[in-house]
Amino acid sequence: MRSSKQLALMFLLGAVLVGGVMGFTVDRIMVRDKLCPGWGDPRAMRARLADDLALSDAQRAAVDTILDQRQDRYDALMKPIKPQMDLARDSARAEIRRRLDGRQQAKWDAILREIAEADARKAQRR
């Protein structure tokens, strides 16, 4: 009798902890744009950084140059593996789609269109 109570208590504690972590994670994902509106826009991020640090015009130019060079290095590193990453992403998406019914597939396709549109906007900002 005692061990079943302990087991039930441990299960309840585990459920509360997992629920709390999941709730926090979902909350952060859902309200991230409200908390950090410029997070996806590199220009807005740079302006916010410059404003927060009260950079002079010369410092802003130097930081922009450094960040541009970093992005160029990132792009060079990603160029040879990007096709492989795209293939992995696309095959996972196709695998997910195959497991969905027609209604779910329509929603999944809409989600993927939103992602593609967001990616296109991000590419335009660069």
QUIMO-V363833 format. One line per field, one symbol per residue. ss: DSSP state (H for helix, E for strand, L for the rest). psi: psi as a letter, one per 40 degrees, with the letter a starting at -180 (. if undefined). burial: # if it has 24 or more other ideal C-beta (glycine too) atoms within 12 Angstrom, else .. A space follows every 10 residues. Layout:
# QUIMO-V363833
ss->???
psi->???
burial->???
This chain:
# QUIMO-V363833
ss->LHHHHHHHHH HHHHHHHHHH HHHHHHHHHH HHHHHLLLLL LHHHHHHHHH HHHLLLHHHH HHHHHHHHHH HHHHHHHHHH HHHHHHHHHH HHHHHHHHLL LHHHHHHHHH HHHHHHHHHH HHHHHL
psi->dddddddddd dddddddddd dddddddddd eddddgdede hddddddddd ddefiidddd dddddddddd dddddddddd eddddddddd ddddddddei iddddddddd dddddddddd ddddd.
burial->.......... .......... .......... .......... .....#.... .......... ..#....... .......... .......... .......... .......... .......... ......
